[in-house]
Amino acid sequence: MKVVAIIQARMGSTRLPGKVLKAVMGKPLLAYQLDRLLKAESVDEIVIATTNQKADDPIVAFCKEKGIPYYRGSEMDVLSRYYEAAKKYQADAIVRMTSDCPIIDPSVVEEVIAVYKTGVYEYVSNTLERSFPRGMDTEIFSMAILKKAYDEADQPFEREHVTPYFYLHQSLFKLGNVCCKHGDMSEHRWTVDTEEDFALIKTIIEQLYPRNPHFTLEETLALVEAHPEWSKINAHIEQKKLEVQK
């Protein structure tokens, strides 16, 4: 089984343009995410799926510089971009990541992949029922059901957000969910969509990275709980309504 992690990335974020290449300590956020995801031993290949828009040429340049495989496809039909990237890189299973999660813990990714590899489910995530901090989002699904979604999904939000087709048609698929072993930590927001989000992530990285570049979810939790004022930096930010009620 070839497991390919596909990170969707583009420069045209509506709330924080260019966020994926914003730098902390001289290093782009996307580079931090890649370094961490490379520690997930169950992932056989990592691919950046960006768009065919000229504005995303800097992402392609970054991939070429770092030797990271990439695919360019539709800007709005992200489902087709995923399907075509997965097909090009001959994936049997696809780990879906978004580029706004620079401090993803590879052990969380491994945990989700391990449940998928039991063979019980066709789709496993830690977001069907949220308990992990936002920014630890991980999904994995088979190439077979990705193709089914690609062929059959006909609603704009199903094609823009890749996986709604699975959980909106639960009777068609075997879905599994992974819960955080530390309880409900979903109040924490470690994703980057606004300047406030970036300010928090920058603070976390600057504190933890010099000591341990591969700092864990647990270390991050301990740090932010020791500094409760930090969570107030982006506590008022509302998540964009990407998730359709399941």
N, C-alpha and C positions, 0 to 999 in steps of 0.2 A: 504493500500500500504506500503510494507516494503522497505525502502530506505537504501541501503547498500553502504557505501563509501569503495571502494577498492583502496588501495595505493600500486602501484607496486614498489618494492624495491629490490635491489641486491647490493652486495659489489663490483661487477666487472665493475664499470664504467671505460670506456677506458681513459677518460681525468683526472679523479680524483678518483682513486680507494678508496673504503671505505667511500665515501663522506657522505652517509646517517647516519653514526654513528660518524662522526667528531663532536667534542664537542666545544661548546661555553659556557663559564662560567661553565664548568663541566657538561654540559647537551648535549646529542646528538641532532643533527639537527632533526632527526626523532621524537624525543620526543617533540620538539617545535611544529612540524607540527601536531602531534596527539593532543596535548593540545589545539591547536587552533581549530582544526576540531571538537573536542568534544563540542565546543561552538555552533556548527551549530545544532539547535534544530530539524531541519527537517530530520537529519540523524539518523536512528534508530540503526545502527551498523557500526563499522569501522573494516575492515579486512586488514591485511598486506598480500599481495600476493608476495611471494618470490620464489626462485627457489629450485630445489631439488639438487643443487650443494653443496658440502661440504663447499665451500667458504662462503656460506650464512648461515652457522650455527650460527654466531654471531647475525644475525637478528632474527632468531628463539629464541635464548637465550634471547634477548632483549624483544621479545613479551611475552615469558613465565614469565619473571621477572615482566613485567608491566601488565600482565593479558589481553593482547590484542589478539583477535582471529587472526589466521594466516592460510595461505594455501601455500603449496609448490607444484610447478608445473614446466612446461617446461621453460627452460632459454630463448630460442629464440622464441618459439610460445607463445607470451604473450597473444594473443587472446584466446588460449585454457586455459591458466592459469586464465584469467579473467572469462571465461565461467564456468570453473569447480569450482572456488571459489564462484561465484555468485550462482551456483546451490547448493553447499554445505550449504551456509548460507541462502538459500531460499529467494533470493532477487526478488522483483518485479521491482525495478528500481535500476540502478547502477550508482553511482557517481564515475567517474574515476579521480584519482589523481595520480600524480607522486611524488616520494619521494625527488625530487630536489626543492620543493616549501615550505621551512620551515616557511615562514612568510605569508602563505595564510591567507586571511581575511575571517573568517566564514560568515560575512555578504555578501560577494561576492558569496560564495557557496549557501547561502540561496536565493540570488537573482536569480541565475540560476535554482535552484530547484523549486522556485515559478513559474517561467515561464513554466517549464515542467509540473507542477501540474495543469495548466489550462486545460490540456488535448488536446491542439491544436497540440502539437508536439510529435514525438517519440524520438527525440534527440534534446537536447539543449546544447549549449556551449557558451563560451565567446571568442572563438578562430577562428570561421569561418571567421569573420572579426575582426582583432585584434585592440583593443583600450585600453585594460587593460595592466598594466605593466606585462611583462613576469615573471611568478612566481605566478600569480593569476589564472592560467589556471584551468578551471573547465568544466567538461562534465557530462551530465546525459543522460541515455538512458534506454529504456525498456528491460526487459529480453527477450521479444519476438524478438526484432531486434538483440540483442546480439547473440541469438541462430541462427538467420538467417545468420549473419556474420560468426559465427563459422562453420556452415554447408557449406557455399558457398564461402567464401574468399579463393582464391587459389594463390595469389601473396605473396611472402615472406614479403614484406613491409606491406601488409595488416594484416598479422598475427603477425609481430613483433611490430607494433604500435597500434594495437587494433581497432582504429576507422576509419582509412582511407576508409574502405569498405562503410561506411555510406555516406561520402561526395563525394566519387567517383561514387556513384550510387544514385545521388540525386533524380532521378525520382521514386525510390522505397520507399523513406522515407519522412516523414514530419520533416524538419529540422528547428530549430530556433536558433537565435543568440542574445546574450545580449551584449549591448554596455556600455562602461564606462560612467557614468553620468558626469564625469569631463572632457570629451572630449578625444582626442587621447593621451593616456599616454603610448603608446606601445614602446616608446624609452627607457623606464626604464627597466633594466634587473635585476630582483631580484630572479633569479633561480640560482642553484648551479651546475655547471658542470666543473669548473676549479678552480685553486687556487685563481685567481683574483676574481671570483664570490664569493668564500668563504670569502675572505678578506672583501668584501663589506657587505655581509650578517652579518658577525661577528661584524662589526662596527655598523650596524643598530641595531642589537639585544642588543649589549652592551650599546647603548645609550638609547633605548626605553624600553627594558624589565624591568629593575629595577624600573622604574616609573610606568609602566602599562604592566603587562604580556600579556594582550590582546589588545595591541596597534593595531590601525586600519590602513586601506589603507590610509586614509586621513592624519593620523599622520606620516606615513612613507613618503608620498609625501611631506609634509611640512618640514620634516627633511632633505630629500635629496635635496630639492629645496633651503634650507637654506645653504647647503654645496655642491654646484655644482661640486666642485673638486672630491667629492666621486664617482660620476658617471663615472669619467674618469678612475677609477680603473679597470673597466671591459668593458669600451666602445669599445675596440678593439676586444672583443671576438665575434666570429661569431657563431650563433646558428648552431648546427649540422643539416644537411639536413634531418630531420625526416618528415617534412611536405610535402606531395605531392601536387603539384598545383591543386587547385580545379576548 
